[in-house]
């Protein structure tokens, strides 16, 4: 193939796979209905088409550059097959992620996957692995078929190519224009659809519309915030003097434990403990995920400050003060404290004094191990007169409730109950009772 033929093939493939990705994107709406507004529905169609064709073009650019240097049919097909297989796989993964959690693949998700603790966080059933195998077959077939279609189209007459280019540009411009107008007019039926489009980069043009006075532009709300870009925490100097004896502090945290399970039938021993203690029923978490919920618990501020605290390696003021007052630390977590990066935020000032990772085949095994570790920590304190005189801060962070792990000899007490869970098959129509049990 000549350079020109290779380039035509690459450009047609980006149109074919952009359209294919747009058809796949209809699965983003499987949990709720398509918009009823005609304009919003038009934006969904035009927005997805333009968005994915543009992404396909961007990821095709390296192949076009290589083609200028090495105009080889083999190199072209290998490069296109690889990038579009990754492209379609990423979209399928993102569709399932969005259906479960209503957000797309982002830096946080990538950090969890690549942070070295993915095995601690995610558990997959046999059904999941079978569905992954099926997805691989679907992607491979789609790539093969898509390239064959692109090859045929690349042999078409120039007039057809020119008209297709005009249609693609019209689609991309129309989708962006609809959103730019909706953003300026604060037209919510269109603006709400942006959350469904993965990695969206919408065009806004309020100043343009104001300048030419095309229509009345809705004013932005001025929140009156004065931000200097720093994590200004704590706001003032701390005075932590006390005339009473220093107390030991112990946190026992169960990740994703539901409030309505803290009762005599599900957790009899913990429920009994509440009879002699305090129960805080008006506490509100700062997030519905591990990193944001724990962040608020230890910092006492909104979880929107997480990124700033991570960037500046700012520890929790509670942990920092306990360290300065000579507390001994017995921190044991089932999941690694490096993903999310609690070792660089909450515990950044004491990360060399705590265990960052617990070995174990699954969450249940690691949960049992951290209990043993804490018991050993307490025994060592009793055997050491020097340590016994020091106050301690203890943390037991259990994780098996976060997944569906339990010891092999564990008796299931609530029936009917699932033996295993497939993330790929969970949706709004799944029966919640066996899953909850």
One Martini backbone bead per residue (centre of mass of N, CA, C, O) as a GRO file, in nm:
protein
  437
    1UNK     BB    1   0.098   0.035   0.019
    2UNK     BB    2   0.053   0.352   0.012
    3UNK     BB    3   0.041   0.637   0.182
    4UNK     BB    4  -0.242   0.719   0.083
    5UNK     BB    5  -0.384   0.447   0.141
    6UNK     BB    6  -0.319   0.436   0.442
    7UNK     BB    7  -0.455   0.702   0.522
    8UNK     BB    8  -0.742   0.630   0.427
    9UNK     BB    9  -0.774   0.385   0.609
   10UNK     BB   10  -0.736   0.531   0.883
   11UNK     BB   11  -0.968   0.741   0.848
   12UNK     BB   12  -1.200   0.538   0.809
   13UNK     BB   13  -1.159   0.384   1.078
   14UNK     BB   14  -1.235   0.623   1.266
   15UNK     BB   15  -1.530   0.631   1.173
   16UNK     BB   16  -1.619   0.340   1.223
   17UNK     BB   17  -1.535   0.331   1.534
   18UNK     BB   18  -1.699   0.575   1.622
   19UNK     BB   19  -1.977   0.454   1.549
   20UNK     BB   20  -1.954   0.194   1.713
   21UNK     BB   21  -1.920   0.335   1.989
   22UNK     BB   22  -2.197   0.479   1.976
   23UNK     BB   23  -2.367   0.222   1.988
   24UNK     BB   24  -2.252   0.122   2.260
   25UNK     BB   25  -2.344   0.383   2.429
   26UNK     BB   26  -2.642   0.291   2.482
   27UNK     BB   27  -2.561   0.127   2.748
   28UNK     BB   28  -2.559   0.376   2.943
   29UNK     BB   29  -2.901   0.357   2.944
   30UNK     BB   30  -2.988   0.083   3.099
   31UNK     BB   31  -3.073   0.233   3.388
   32UNK     BB   32  -3.215   0.449   3.194
   33UNK     BB   33  -3.368   0.683   3.023
   34UNK     BB   34  -3.410   0.854   2.767
   35UNK     BB   35  -3.462   1.151   2.670
   36UNK     BB   36  -3.758   1.343   2.601
   37UNK     BB   37  -3.614   1.561   2.480
   38UNK     BB   38  -3.537   1.649   2.165
   39UNK     BB   39  -3.273   1.807   2.214
   40UNK     BB   40  -3.139   1.600   2.404
   41UNK     BB   41  -3.146   1.364   2.204
   42UNK     BB   42  -2.980   1.504   1.987
   43UNK     BB   43  -2.729   1.536   2.164
   44UNK     BB   44  -2.674   1.240   2.213
   45UNK     BB   45  -2.629   1.161   1.919
   46UNK     BB   46  -2.423   1.384   1.835
   47UNK     BB   47  -2.230   1.367   2.079
   48UNK     BB   48  -2.136   1.071   2.050
   49UNK     BB   49  -2.040   1.077   1.761
   50UNK     BB   50  -1.838   1.314   1.781
   51UNK     BB   51  -1.673   1.212   2.022
   52UNK     BB   52  -1.575   0.927   1.908
   53UNK     BB   53  -1.453   1.025   1.644
   54UNK     BB   54  -1.243   1.206   1.778
   55UNK     BB   55  -1.099   0.991   1.947
   56UNK     BB   56  -1.028   0.809   1.707
   57UNK     BB   57  -0.850   1.023   1.571
   58UNK     BB   58  -0.641   1.063   1.796
   59UNK     BB   59  -0.548   0.751   1.809
   60UNK     BB   60  -0.463   0.759   1.490
   61UNK     BB   61  -0.225   0.958   1.459
   62UNK     BB   62   0.025   0.773   1.510
   63UNK     BB   63  -0.028   0.603   1.254
   64UNK     BB   64   0.002   0.834   1.051
   65UNK     BB   65   0.296   0.900   1.125
   66UNK     BB   66   0.416   0.620   1.066
   67UNK     BB   67   0.323   0.616   0.767
   68UNK     BB   68   0.527   0.838   0.673
   69UNK     BB   69   0.772   0.639   0.729
   70UNK     BB   70   0.591   0.348   0.717
   71UNK     BB   71   0.434   0.224   0.429
   72UNK     BB   72   0.269  -0.036   0.583
   73UNK     BB   73   0.033  -0.275   0.595
   74UNK     BB   74   0.118  -0.433   0.850
   75UNK     BB   75   0.159  -0.191   1.041
   76UNK     BB   76  -0.122  -0.075   1.009
   77UNK     BB   77  -0.293  -0.319   1.110
   78UNK     BB   78  -0.155  -0.352   1.382
   79UNK     BB   79  -0.211  -0.068   1.493
   80UNK     BB   80  -0.522  -0.060   1.458
   81UNK     BB   81  -0.591  -0.317   1.617
   82UNK     BB   82  -0.476  -0.225   1.889
   83UNK     BB   83  -0.623   0.052   1.943
   84UNK     BB   84  -0.920  -0.061   1.900
   85UNK     BB   85  -0.918  -0.277   2.117
   86UNK     BB   86  -0.868  -0.083   2.351
   87UNK     BB   87  -1.104   0.108   2.300
   88UNK     BB   88  -1.340  -0.103   2.330
   89UNK     BB   89  -1.261  -0.214   2.607
   90UNK     BB   90  -1.286   0.053   2.762
   91UNK     BB   91  -1.586   0.099   2.703
   92UNK     BB   92  -1.697  -0.161   2.832
   93UNK     BB   93  -1.585  -0.101   3.113
   94UNK     BB   94  -1.724   0.179   3.148
   95UNK     BB   95  -2.015   0.083   3.128
   96UNK     BB   96  -2.007  -0.094   3.385
   97UNK     BB   97  -1.913   0.122   3.580
   98UNK     BB   98  -2.154   0.318   3.532
   99UNK     BB   99  -2.386   0.117   3.609
  100UNK     BB  100  -2.283   0.098   3.914
  101UNK     BB  101  -2.152   0.422   3.985
  102UNK     BB  102  -2.185   0.680   3.789
  103UNK     BB  103  -1.887   0.661   3.663
  104UNK     BB  104  -1.585   0.705   3.514
  105UNK     BB  105  -1.295   0.669   3.395
  106UNK     BB  106  -1.023   0.766   3.608
  107UNK     BB  107  -0.775   0.847   3.818
  108UNK     BB  108  -0.886   0.679   4.053
  109UNK     BB  109  -0.925   0.410   3.905
  110UNK     BB  110  -0.635   0.385   3.801
  111UNK     BB  111  -0.506   0.387   4.085
  112UNK     BB  112  -0.639   0.120   4.181
  113UNK     BB  113  -0.526  -0.063   3.950
  114UNK     BB  114  -0.203   0.055   3.962
  115UNK     BB  115  -0.134   0.056   4.294
  116UNK     BB  116  -0.099  -0.272   4.387
  117UNK     BB  117  -0.422  -0.327   4.517
  118UNK     BB  118  -0.635  -0.469   4.334
  119UNK     BB  119  -0.659  -0.752   4.481
  120UNK     BB  120  -0.780  -0.619   4.745
  121UNK     BB  121  -1.043  -0.483   4.608
  122UNK     BB  122  -1.092  -0.705   4.390
  123UNK     BB  123  -1.353  -0.944   4.297
  124UNK     BB  124  -1.385  -1.245   4.099
  125UNK     BB  125  -1.576  -1.446   3.918
  126UNK     BB  126  -1.635  -1.685   3.689
  127UNK     BB  127  -1.835  -1.516   3.528
  128UNK     BB  128  -1.647  -1.278   3.478
  129UNK     BB  129  -1.433  -1.438   3.315
  130UNK     BB  130  -1.630  -1.529   3.091
  131UNK     BB  131  -1.712  -1.239   3.003
  132UNK     BB  132  -1.429  -1.153   2.924
  133UNK     BB  133  -1.396  -1.364   2.702
  134UNK     BB  134  -1.639  -1.261   2.536
  135UNK     BB  135  -1.534  -0.971   2.496
  136UNK     BB  136  -1.284  -1.050   2.333
  137UNK     BB  137  -1.438  -1.171   2.097
  138UNK     BB  138  -1.602  -0.919   2.025
  139UNK     BB  139  -1.363  -0.730   1.974
  140UNK     BB  140  -1.217  -0.895   1.760
  141UNK     BB  141  -1.455  -0.901   1.560
  142UNK     BB  142  -1.492  -0.592   1.536
  143UNK     BB  143  -1.212  -0.527   1.427
  144UNK     BB  144  -1.224  -0.703   1.177
  145UNK     BB  145  -1.485  -0.578   1.056
  146UNK     BB  146  -1.402  -0.275   1.062
  147UNK     BB  147  -1.154  -0.303   0.869
  148UNK     BB  148  -1.309  -0.408   0.627
  149UNK     BB  149  -1.491  -0.163   0.590
  150UNK     BB  150  -1.262   0.048   0.567
  151UNK     BB  151  -1.135  -0.074   0.314
  152UNK     BB  152  -1.378  -0.031   0.126
  153UNK     BB  153  -1.409   0.277   0.170
  154UNK     BB  154  -1.113   0.354   0.073
  155UNK     BB  155  -1.210   0.269  -0.237
  156UNK     BB  156  -1.367   0.503  -0.278
  157UNK     BB  157  -1.476   0.778  -0.388
  158UNK     BB  158  -1.405   1.109  -0.331
  159UNK     BB  159  -1.696   1.220  -0.297
  160UNK     BB  160  -1.768   1.038  -0.056
  161UNK     BB  161  -1.547   1.139   0.134
  162UNK     BB  162  -1.631   1.439   0.135
  163UNK     BB  163  -1.924   1.399   0.244
  164UNK     BB  164  -1.840   1.260   0.507
  165UNK     BB  165  -1.674   1.491   0.622
  166UNK     BB  166  -1.910   1.692   0.632
  167UNK     BB  167  -2.089   1.526   0.825
  168UNK     BB  168  -1.891   1.505   1.062
  169UNK     BB  169  -1.857   1.811   1.108
  170UNK     BB  170  -2.157   1.865   1.161
  171UNK     BB  171  -2.188   1.683   1.407
  172UNK     BB  172  -1.971   1.814   1.587
  173UNK     BB  173  -2.086   2.102   1.581
  174UNK     BB  174  -2.378   2.053   1.676
  175UNK     BB  175  -2.321   1.928   1.954
  176UNK     BB  176  -2.157   2.172   2.064
  177UNK     BB  177  -2.373   2.392   2.020
  178UNK     BB  178  -2.594   2.280   2.201
  179UNK     BB  179  -2.426   2.294   2.461
  180UNK     BB  180  -2.348   2.592   2.456
  181UNK     BB  181  -2.639   2.690   2.477
  182UNK     BB  182  -2.723   2.535   2.737
  183UNK     BB  183  -2.508   2.667   2.918
  184UNK     BB  184  -2.605   2.963   2.876
  185UNK     BB  185  -2.927   2.884   2.942
  186UNK     BB  186  -2.961   2.652   3.149
  187UNK     BB  187  -3.034   2.366   3.002
  188UNK     BB  188  -3.080   2.074   3.167
  189UNK     BB  189  -3.154   1.835   2.970
  190UNK     BB  190  -2.868   1.864   2.836
  191UNK     BB  191  -2.659   1.889   3.072
  192UNK     BB  192  -2.718   1.603   3.199
  193UNK     BB  193  -2.583   1.428   2.960
  194UNK     BB  194  -2.275   1.471   3.018
  195UNK     BB  195  -2.241   1.240   3.238
  196UNK     BB  196  -2.256   1.002   3.019
  197UNK     BB  197  -2.012   1.114   2.879
  198UNK     BB  198  -1.703   1.015   2.825
  199UNK     BB  199  -1.461   1.242   2.843
  200UNK     BB  200  -1.572   1.524   2.823
  201UNK     BB  201  -1.538   1.829   2.589
  202UNK     BB  202  -1.696   2.101   2.610
  203UNK     BB  203  -1.845   2.373   2.463
  204UNK     BB  204  -1.813   2.723   2.535
  205UNK     BB  205  -2.008   3.063   2.471
  206UNK     BB  206  -2.096   3.314   2.645
  207UNK     BB  207  -1.938   3.560   2.539
  208UNK     BB  208  -2.037   3.535   2.249
  209UNK     BB  209  -2.344   3.563   2.303
  210UNK     BB  210  -2.322   3.838   2.445
  211UNK     BB  211  -2.186   4.006   2.223
  212UNK     BB  212  -2.431   3.930   2.000
  213UNK     BB  213  -2.712   3.895   2.127
  214UNK     BB  214  -2.888   3.623   2.072
  215UNK     BB  215  -2.940   3.581   2.386
  216UNK     BB  216  -3.020   3.518   2.706
  217UNK     BB  217  -2.784   3.499   2.955
  218UNK     BB  218  -2.714   3.322   3.218
  219UNK     BB  219  -2.614   3.373   3.527
  220UNK     BB  220  -2.376   3.334   3.741
  221UNK     BB  221  -2.280   3.205   4.047
  222UNK     BB  222  -2.161   3.381   4.327
  223UNK     BB  223  -1.983   3.243   4.605
  224UNK     BB  224  -1.742   3.412   4.737
  225UNK     BB  225  -1.461   3.284   4.692
  226UNK     BB  226  -1.131   3.255   4.861
  227UNK     BB  227  -0.868   3.115   4.679
  228UNK     BB  228  -0.510   3.000   4.707
  229UNK     BB  229  -0.444   2.673   4.653
  230UNK     BB  230  -0.442   2.575   4.950
  231UNK     BB  231  -0.409   2.359   5.234
  232UNK     BB  232  -0.559   2.518   5.503
  233UNK     BB  233  -0.424   2.296   5.742
  234UNK     BB  234  -0.494   2.419   5.991
  235UNK     BB  235  -0.625   2.735   6.063
  236UNK     BB  236  -0.486   2.694   6.346
  237UNK     BB  237  -0.346   2.684   6.640
  238UNK     BB  238  -0.267   2.423   6.857
  239UNK     BB  239  -0.406   2.340   7.188
  240UNK     BB  240  -0.297   2.027   7.368
  241UNK     BB  241  -0.373   2.056   7.673
  242UNK     BB  242  -0.364   1.834   7.970
  243UNK     BB  243  -0.450   1.715   8.305
  244UNK     BB  244  -0.502   1.444   8.203
  245UNK     BB  245  -0.480   1.135   8.118
  246UNK     BB  246  -0.381   0.961   7.867
  247UNK     BB  247  -0.552   0.814   7.611
  248UNK     BB  248  -0.663   0.557   7.455
  249UNK     BB  249  -0.693   0.475   7.096
  250UNK     BB  250  -0.971   0.309   6.913
  251UNK     BB  251  -1.016   0.191   6.581
  252UNK     BB  252  -1.309   0.035   6.430
  253UNK     BB  253  -1.325  -0.055   6.087
  254UNK     BB  254  -1.592  -0.111   5.841
  255UNK     BB  255  -1.610  -0.151   5.524
  256UNK     BB  256  -1.940  -0.091   5.417
  257UNK     BB  257  -2.106  -0.079   5.658
  258UNK     BB  258  -2.426  -0.109   5.753
  259UNK     BB  259  -2.638   0.044   5.964
  260UNK     BB  260  -2.875  -0.191   5.956
  261UNK     BB  261  -2.662  -0.419   6.093
  262UNK     BB  262  -2.670  -0.283   6.382
  263UNK     BB  263  -2.766  -0.569   6.544
  264UNK     BB  264  -2.857  -0.856   6.717
  265UNK     BB  265  -2.874  -1.054   6.459
  266UNK     BB  266  -2.594  -0.968   6.316
  267UNK     BB  267  -2.438  -0.793   6.578
  268UNK     BB  268  -2.435  -0.882   6.892
  269UNK     BB  269  -2.166  -0.774   7.020
  270UNK     BB  270  -2.179  -0.483   6.915
  271UNK     BB  271  -2.459  -0.424   7.025
  272UNK     BB  272  -2.375  -0.466   7.322
  273UNK     BB  273  -2.168  -0.230   7.331
  274UNK     BB  274  -2.383   0.003   7.297
  275UNK     BB  275  -2.507  -0.023   7.590
  276UNK     BB  276  -2.214   0.108   7.718
  277UNK     BB  277  -2.233   0.348   7.512
  278UNK     BB  278  -2.203   0.547   7.224
  279UNK     BB  279  -2.444   0.674   6.980
  280UNK     BB  280  -2.410   0.828   6.657
  281UNK     BB  281  -2.695   0.934   6.459
  282UNK     BB  282  -2.574   1.234   6.329
  283UNK     BB  283  -2.377   1.118   6.128
  284UNK     BB  284  -2.183   1.232   5.842
  285UNK     BB  285  -2.053   1.152   5.562
  286UNK     BB  286  -1.798   1.257   5.308
  287UNK     BB  287  -1.865   0.970   5.168
  288UNK     BB  288  -1.918   0.667   4.936
  289UNK     BB  289  -1.610   0.615   4.985
  290UNK     BB  290  -1.326   0.530   5.128
  291UNK     BB  291  -1.149   0.787   5.095
  292UNK     BB  292  -1.377   1.002   5.173
  293UNK     BB  293  -1.475   0.889   5.443
  294UNK     BB  294  -1.196   0.881   5.590
  295UNK     BB  295  -1.112   1.169   5.552
  296UNK     BB  296  -1.337   1.302   5.726
  297UNK     BB  297  -1.285   1.144   5.989
  298UNK     BB  298  -0.973   1.263   6.023
  299UNK     BB  299  -1.017   1.584   5.934
  300UNK     BB  300  -1.308   1.741   5.932
  301UNK     BB  301  -1.351   1.765   5.617
  302UNK     BB  302  -1.401   1.789   5.306
  303UNK     BB  303  -1.334   1.566   5.034
  304UNK     BB  304  -1.243   1.792   4.824
  305UNK     BB  305  -0.941   1.796   4.972
  306UNK     BB  306  -0.783   1.543   4.890
  307UNK     BB  307  -0.589   1.637   4.662
  308UNK     BB  308  -0.441   1.849   4.833
  309UNK     BB  309  -0.340   1.658   5.055
  310UNK     BB  310  -0.181   1.474   4.862
  311UNK     BB  311   0.008   1.684   4.732
  312UNK     BB  312   0.109   1.795   5.037
  313UNK     BB  313   0.122   1.571   5.257
  314UNK     BB  314  -0.121   1.599   5.467
  315UNK     BB  315  -0.195   1.529   5.775
  316UNK     BB  316  -0.364   1.442   6.027
  317UNK     BB  317  -0.402   1.615   6.316
  318UNK     BB  318  -0.445   1.376   6.500
  319UNK     BB  319  -0.193   1.207   6.426
  320UNK     BB  320   0.017   1.431   6.469
  321UNK     BB  321  -0.042   1.480   6.774
  322UNK     BB  322   0.002   1.191   6.879
  323UNK     BB  323   0.297   1.181   6.794
  324UNK     BB  324   0.393   1.433   6.963
  325UNK     BB  325   0.276   1.276   7.238
  326UNK     BB  326   0.397   0.963   7.218
  327UNK     BB  327   0.248   0.766   7.061
  328UNK     BB  328   0.155   0.447   6.988
  329UNK     BB  329   0.142   0.241   6.687
  330UNK     BB  330  -0.154   0.028   6.579
  331UNK     BB  331  -0.172  -0.025   6.238
  332UNK     BB  332  -0.439  -0.227   6.078
  333UNK     BB  333  -0.489  -0.336   5.739
  334UNK     BB  334  -0.625  -0.520   5.498
  335UNK     BB  335  -0.589  -0.304   5.309
  336UNK     BB  336  -0.393  -0.111   5.151
  337UNK     BB  337  -0.254   0.218   5.238
  338UNK     BB  338  -0.172   0.288   4.919
  339UNK     BB  339  -0.486   0.197   4.820
  340UNK     BB  340  -0.539   0.440   4.895
  341UNK     BB  341  -0.330   0.729   4.996
  342UNK     BB  342  -0.290   0.717   5.329
  343UNK     BB  343   0.030   0.740   5.350
  344UNK     BB  344  -0.001   1.054   5.212
  345UNK     BB  345  -0.206   1.154   5.438
  346UNK     BB  346  -0.309   1.065   5.722
  347UNK     BB  347  -0.005   0.892   5.764
  348UNK     BB  348   0.250   1.065   5.669
  349UNK     BB  349   0.394   1.114   5.964
  350UNK     BB  350   0.381   0.761   6.022
  351UNK     BB  351   0.458   0.553   5.789
  352UNK     BB  352   0.722   0.425   5.948
  353UNK     BB  353   0.517   0.306   6.203
  354UNK     BB  354   0.352   0.128   5.994
  355UNK     BB  355   0.142  -0.086   5.835
  356UNK     BB  356   0.072  -0.105   5.478
  357UNK     BB  357   0.058  -0.433   5.467
  358UNK     BB  358  -0.138  -0.735   5.415
  359UNK     BB  359  -0.127  -1.064   5.411
  360UNK     BB  360  -0.335  -1.250   5.171
  361UNK     BB  361  -0.573  -1.412   4.973
  362UNK     BB  362  -0.803  -1.247   5.127
  363UNK     BB  363  -1.006  -1.058   5.315
  364UNK     BB  364  -1.060  -1.264   5.543
  365UNK     BB  365  -0.763  -1.337   5.600
  366UNK     BB  366  -0.674  -1.042   5.664
  367UNK     BB  367  -0.867  -0.991   5.897
  368UNK     BB  368  -0.749  -1.209   6.084
  369UNK     BB  369  -0.457  -1.096   6.083
  370UNK     BB  370  -0.508  -0.815   6.218
  371UNK     BB  371  -0.606  -0.931   6.482
  372UNK     BB  372  -0.341  -1.076   6.553
  373UNK     BB  373  -0.162  -0.825   6.542
  374UNK     BB  374  -0.304  -0.668   6.770
  375UNK     BB  375  -0.259  -0.877   6.992
  376UNK     BB  376   0.050  -0.863   6.974
  377UNK     BB  377   0.075  -0.563   7.036
  378UNK     BB  378  -0.048  -0.588   7.326
  379UNK     BB  379   0.149  -0.799   7.438
  380UNK     BB  380   0.410  -0.634   7.400
  381UNK     BB  381   0.327  -0.407   7.593
  382UNK     BB  382   0.306  -0.583   7.854
  383UNK     BB  383   0.615  -0.685   7.834
  384UNK     BB  384   0.668  -0.369   7.822
  385UNK     BB  385   0.717  -0.119   8.036
  386UNK     BB  386   0.765   0.119   7.843
  387UNK     BB  387   0.512   0.080   7.659
  388UNK     BB  388   0.284   0.066   7.880
  389UNK     BB  389   0.319   0.382   7.950
  390UNK     BB  390   0.215   0.428   7.678
  391UNK     BB  391   0.019   0.548   7.462
  392UNK     BB  392  -0.235   0.446   7.217
  393UNK     BB  393  -0.290   0.391   6.863
  394UNK     BB  394  -0.563   0.221   6.714
  395UNK     BB  395  -0.615   0.020   6.401
  396UNK     BB  396  -0.900  -0.146   6.255
  397UNK     BB  397  -0.932  -0.248   5.902
  398UNK     BB  398  -1.197  -0.382   5.757
  399UNK     BB  399  -1.296  -0.571   5.429
  400UNK     BB  400  -1.510  -0.807   5.371
  401UNK     BB  401  -1.770  -0.621   5.332
  402UNK     BB  402  -1.666  -0.503   5.052
  403UNK     BB  403  -1.736  -0.784   4.964
  404UNK     BB  404  -1.756  -1.170   4.969
  405UNK     BB  405  -1.575  -1.259   5.212
  406UNK     BB  406  -1.513  -1.585   5.366
  407UNK     BB  407  -1.466  -1.842   5.529
  408UNK     BB  408  -1.491  -2.174   5.434
  409UNK     BB  409  -1.640  -2.252   5.732
  410UNK     BB  410  -1.871  -2.062   5.695
  411UNK     BB  411  -2.192  -1.988   5.810
  412UNK     BB  412  -2.481  -1.924   5.660
  413UNK     BB  413  -2.742  -1.723   5.817
  414UNK     BB  414  -2.865  -1.594   5.544
  415UNK     BB  415  -3.162  -1.671   5.365
  416UNK     BB  416  -3.089  -1.630   5.071
  417UNK     BB  417  -2.755  -1.688   4.921
  418UNK     BB  418  -2.473  -1.599   4.775
  419UNK     BB  419  -2.178  -1.754   4.672
  420UNK     BB  420  -2.146  -1.539   4.442
  421UNK     BB  421  -2.021  -1.245   4.255
  422UNK     BB  422  -2.125  -1.047   3.971
  423UNK     BB  423  -2.056  -0.746   3.839
  424UNK     BB  424  -2.160  -0.781   3.535
  425UNK     BB  425  -2.478  -0.862   3.641
  426UNK     BB  426  -2.532  -0.608   3.781
  427UNK     BB  427  -2.847  -0.440   3.851
  428UNK     BB  428  -3.161  -0.300   3.896
  429UNK     BB  429  -3.289  -0.612   3.860
  430UNK     BB  430  -3.160  -0.725   4.092
  431UNK     BB  431  -3.175  -0.923   4.361
  432UNK     BB  432  -3.109  -0.802   4.687
  433UNK     BB  433  -3.136  -1.028   4.902
  434UNK     BB  434  -2.899  -1.232   4.847
  435UNK     BB  435  -2.686  -1.010   4.850
  436UNK     BB  436  -2.734  -0.908   5.139
  437UNK     BB  437  -2.702  -1.199   5.276
   0.00000   0.00000   0.00000
